[in-house]
C-alpha cells in the first residue's frame, strides 16, 4: 500500500528562509501597527511572536503533526493582508480594517494557485485566517450565537481559540489579560452550544436552514413545513466540470444554464449589461418551475456568497429546498478544461473569478456537497 505523505506548508520554518522564499512574508516588516495594541513593533515581529507563542501552547503540542502544520500556516498568514489594509488615521492611530477577510482570500489563492494544498486543509486555513479575531469580538456581534454557529460550520473553533490565544500572547499590549479572558468566555460559549471542535449539528436540513434564514429563530426549533421542490445550485469555476456532473447525476432534471442563455442571446462573458439580462431571464425561468413546484438545476459559476444568497433567497420564497453542489479541480486542469468548453471564458476573466472565489459554507443551504478532483 502506498504511504500517504503528510501535508507540509514549509519544511524549513526559519524566518530568514521564509522571507527569502515568499515576498509576502518579507513585506511584513514594512507594515507598522498601532503601538497601543502592538508595542512589539511591525507585523513581521508580531507574526514571529505569534508563531512562538502557538508552539508553546500545551494544546498545540498535543495535536498531530499535520494539524500542527495547519495551525502554524494559519498563524503565518493571519495578518498577511495588513499590508494592503493598514491606514494611518487623522488622529494618529493605525487601523487595518478588513485584513482578515482579505487575508482569507489571499490564503485561498495562495493554496490553490501557488502552493497547492488539499482542499480540506486549504479551507481550514482560510477559515482560521478569516475568523482569527472572532474569539475576541464575538460578544460584540449583533447575534453572537448565530455568528458562532456559522463559524463552527466553517472552521474548527477549538483550533481557532488556540490561534486567537497565540495572537494575543504574541504581542505587547496593556489589555492582554482582558483579551485572554474574552477567549476563555468564547471557549465556554462554544462548549455550551456544542460547537467545540465540531460543526453545530441540527435535527434536520430544514431546521438548519430555518435557523439561518430567520433573525429570531430558536437554535433547536424544528419547523413543521417540508420543502415542496428541490433546486440544485451548481457552484464552481468555469471548466471545473459542472456540466459533466449534471449529465452524470441529474440527466432527467430541467436545467437552467446561464452559458446556454448567453450563447442563444449572443452575449459575451465580459458583457456586464448583457449578463444582467441573462440572469433576469434565468430567474424568470426559475420562477416558472418554482410556481409549478418542480425541481430543477441552476447551472452557473456561483462562486461568491453574494451570488448564491440572492438565488437561495428566491428559492426559499417558494419553499424550495436548496442543495449546493461545489465542483473543483486543480488550476492546471481547470485551464485545460476551460479551453475545451464550447463557451471558453477568457483567461483574464477566469483568473479574476479565482481571486474572488468563496467556497460555499455548510450553513448557506439545506445541503452542501463538495466534489473535489
N, C-alpha and C positions, 0 to 999 in steps of 0.2 A: 504494500500500500504506500502511495506517495505521501510523504510527510508535508503537511501544510505549514509554511513558514509564517512566523508572527509578523504582523504589520509593524513597520517602524518608520516614523517620520524622518528621523535622523540618527544614525548610529553615533556620530560624533556630536556631542552636546556642548562642546567648548564654545563659549560665546564668540571668541575671535573667529573661529571657523564658521559659525552661523552667520556672522556679519560678512564674511568673505563670500559665502555661498548664496546668501539672499540679500538683495538690495533693500527689501522691506524691513529686514532686521537692522541693517546698517543705518537706515534713515531714522530709526527710533531715537538716536542720540541728538537729532535736530529738533525734537519736539519737547518744548518746555511745558511744565504743569504748574497749576496754582499751588504756591508754597503752603497755603493753609491746609491743603489736603495731601500734598506731596512734597514735604520739606526735603525728601531724599534727593530730588532733582528731576531729570528728564525721564522720558518713557523708557529708554534703554536701561537706566539704573533701576527704575521701578520694576520692569519686567524680570530682570535678573534676580531681584529680591523676592519677587513672587514665585519664581521657579524654585529658589532655595527654600522658601517657606513651605511650598507644596510638598517638596521631597522630605521635609522634616515632620510632616503631619503623620501621626500614628495610623490613621485610617488609610492614608495613601499607601503606606508601606505594606498594608495587608491586601492590596489589590493584586491581581495577576499582572505579569509584566506588560501584556498588551493593553490592559485597562490603564495602567500607569502611563503608557505611551500616549494614549488618547488624552488623558488629563494634562500631561506635560505639553503636548502640542497645543491644546486649548489655552493653557497659560501663556505660552509663547505668543499666541495670536490674539489674545483677548483685547489688547489695546492697539492693534496694528493700524486701525483707521483713525486714531487720534491725529495721525499725520495730516489727514485731509479735512478734519472737522474742528481742529483747535483754532480758537478765536481769542484775540486779546480784546476784552470788552472795554468800553469807555471809562468804566470805574476802576480799571486796572486789574480786574480779575481775569482768569484764564478759564475758558469753558471748551468742552468738546462734545456738544450735544449731537446725538445720533451716531456716535462712534461704534456702539455695539451692533446696531442694525447694519451699518456699512461694513463693519468688521466681519459679520456673518456672511455677507455677500462675497467679500474678499476671500474668506476661508473656503467657501464652496467652489469658487472659481479656481483657486489655487489647487485644491484637492481633486478637482475634476480635470483641469487642463494641464497643469504644470507638474504636480506631484501626486499622481493618481492614487487614491485610497479606496478601499472597498466602500460601497455605498453606505452601509450601516455605520461604519466608523466615521466616514466623512460627515454624515448628517448629525451624528452625536457631537462632533467637534463644532459644527456650525451652530447647533443648539446651545452648547456651552458658551460659545463666544457671544451669541445673540442675547442670552439671558443672564450673563455673568453678574449683572447688577441687581437682579431680581430679589435675592435673599435680603439685600439691604433695603430696597424700596418697596417691597411687596405691600406692606400695610398702608402705603400712601396711594395705592391704586384705587380707582373708583369701586371696583369689585375684587377685593383681594382673593377670595375663594375661587372665582372663575378664572382669574389670571393664573392661580396656582394649578388648577385642574388642567387648563390648556397647556401650560408649560410641562406638566408631568407627561403629557402625550407627545411631547417633542424631545424631551431630554431626561436623563437620569438625574432627579433632583438631589439625590444623595451625593452624586459627583459634583453637582452644581454648588452645593453647600461647601464642599471641600475647596473648590476653585475660589468661591467668594471669601472663604476664610483666609486662604493664601493671599488673595488680592488685598485684604485688609492688613494682614501681618507683614506684607511686603511693601510697606510704606511707613513714612514718619508723619504722624498727624496727632492732633490733640484729642480727637473724638474716637480713637481706635477702640477703646473699651466699650463705648456705646454701640458702635457698629458691630462689634463681635457679639454683643448681647442681642442685637437685632437678628443676627444669623441664628443664634440659639432659638429665638422665638420662631423663626422660619422653619427650623428643623422640627419643632414640636407641632407646628401647624400642618406640616407635611404628614407626620405620623398620625395626627388626629383624623385626617381626611384620606387616609390610605393612598398617599402619593409618595411615600418614602422609598425611593429606589425602584419604583414601578409606575406605569401609567394608571391613572384612576380608572377603575372598571365601572361600567354601568350595567343595569339589568338587561338592557336591550339597545339595539341601534337607535330605535325610536326615542328611548329615554335619553340617550346621549344627545341626539340632535335637538330634542325639545329643550334641554338644559342650555345648550349653546345658543339657541335662537331666541330665548326669552330672558329678558333682564331680571325678572322677578321669580325665575324658576327655582324650585327647591331641588337640591342636589340629588335626592333619592326618589324624586317623583317619577311615577311610571304612567305615561299617557295611555288612554284607552283607544284613541284613534289609531288606525293602521293605514299605511300608505296605500293609495289606490293604483299606483303605477310606479315603475322604476325608470330613472334616467341614468344611463351610464355616461359619465362625463370623462372623456379621454383627456389625458394631460401628458405632455412630453414635447421635447424639441422636434423641429422638422427633421424627418428622416430617422426618427427613433424606432419606428415600426408600429405605429398606431393602426394603420390600415391593415397590416398583416394580422395584428392581434384581433381586430374586429372580424376579419374573414374567418379566423380560426374559432372564435368564441361567440360571435353574435351574427352569424351569417343570415339568419332569418329575421333579424330586427330591422326596423326602419332606421336609416342613418341620415342625420343632418350633418353634412360635410361643408365646412367653410371653404375648403380648397375647391370643391366641386362647384359651389356657387360662384366663386371668383372666376373659375375657368369659363363657366357658362356666360358670365357677365363681362368677361374680358378685363377683369380688374387685376392690376399688378400688386404683389405683396407689399410694395413700397408706397402704394396709393392710399394715404390716410383717409381721405374723404370717401373713396371707393370702398375701403374696408369697413367704414362705418355703415354704409348702405348694405353691405354684405351681412354684417352682424344683425342689423334690423330685420332683414329678410329671413335670416335663420331663426330669429326669435319668433317671428310670425308663424313659421313652420312649426316651431316647438309648441306654441300655444294651441295649434290645431290638434296635435297629438295629446297634449295635456287635457284639453277640454273633453276629448274622447276617452280619457283615462287609459291611453295606450302607451306602453313602454317604448323607448327609443334610445339611440346612441347619439350623443353630441360629440362630433369629431372635429377637434381643433387643438391648437397647442396648449392653451390654458395654463401658461407657465408662471403666472403670478397669482397671488392670493386674491387680489382685487378682481381680476378677470373671473376667477372661479366663484367668488362670493356673490357677484352680481347675478350670475346664472343660477346659482343654488337658491338665492332668494326668490327668483322667478319660479323655479320648480316647486319650492316649498309653498308658494301661494296656491298652487293647485294640488297640494297634499301628496306630492310625489316623493318617493324615496330617491336619494342621490347616491350613487356609487362612483367614486373617483377611481379610475384605473390609470396609474402613472407608469409610463414606459421610459426606460433609459438604456442607452448603450454607450460604450466608451467613445470619446470625442473623435478618434480616428475613424471608427466605424460610422459614426454619425455623419461625418463629412462625405464618406463614400456612398452611404445610403441616400443622403440628400441629393447627390448628383444623379442618382439613378431614378429619382422620382419624376413623375410627369410634370409636376409643378415645382421646379427647382427654386429653392429660396436662395437669394444672393448671399454670398459668404459674409458680407458686412451685416446684413440683417440677422443671419444665423448667429454670429458672434455677439451681437447686441442682445439677442434673446438669452444666450448663455450667461452673459454678465448679469442679467436681471432675473435669472431663474430662481423661483421659490418653490421648492418641492412641497407637494401637498402634505399638510399635517393631519394626523389621525382625527382631530376634532372638527375638521372642516365639513365633513359629510357623514351620512349614515354609516358608510363603509369606505375605507381607502385601501386599495391593493397596490403593491409595488411589484412591477415585473422588471427586474434588472438583469441585463445580459452581460 
